[in-house]
Amino acid sequence: MISQKQILIVEDNEINRMLLREILSADYQVIEAENGLEALSVLKERGDTISLILLDITMPVMDGYTFLSIVKKRSGFFFHTGYRDHPERQ
């Protein structure tokens, strides 16, 4: 049996997480975190097995920008945003 790729969904809105899980779970193992701080814990435990992170920007506890700044310091990764004026696109 081929193991499924893992996707980490970082989203504070439970309905959005549920929709993404429903869409993706047939093809991927979906892991969820409600905020950036929780996502950092997930990455610490299983970061080497996660293929993709879907990240909300506006969240309580730790927002997406703070999460990205921490993760970028720890490891290399590909970053893409739909925000035209985001600092990473400058």
Rosetta blueprint (number, residue, H / E / L):
1 M L
2 I L
3 S L
4 Q L
5 K E
6 Q E
7 I E
8 L E
9 I E
10 V E
11 E L
12 D L
13 N L
14 E H
15 I H
16 N H
17 R H
18 M H
19 L H
20 L H
21 R H
22 E H
23 I H
24 L H
25 S L
26 A L
27 D L
28 Y E
29 Q E
30 V E
31 I E
32 E E
33 A E
34 E L
35 N L
36 G H
37 L H
38 E H
39 A H
40 L H
41 S H
42 V H
43 L H
44 K H
45 E H
46 R H
47 G H
48 D H
49 T H
50 I E
51 S E
52 L E
53 I E
54 L E
55 L E
56 D L
57 I L
58 T L
59 M L
60 P L
61 V L
62 M L
63 D L
64 G H
65 Y H
66 T H
67 F H
68 L H
69 S H
70 I H
71 V H
72 K H
73 K H
74 R H
75 S L
76 G L
77 F L
78 F L
79 F L
80 H L
81 T L
82 G L
83 Y L
84 R L
85 D L
86 H L
87 P H
88 E H
89 R H
90 Q L
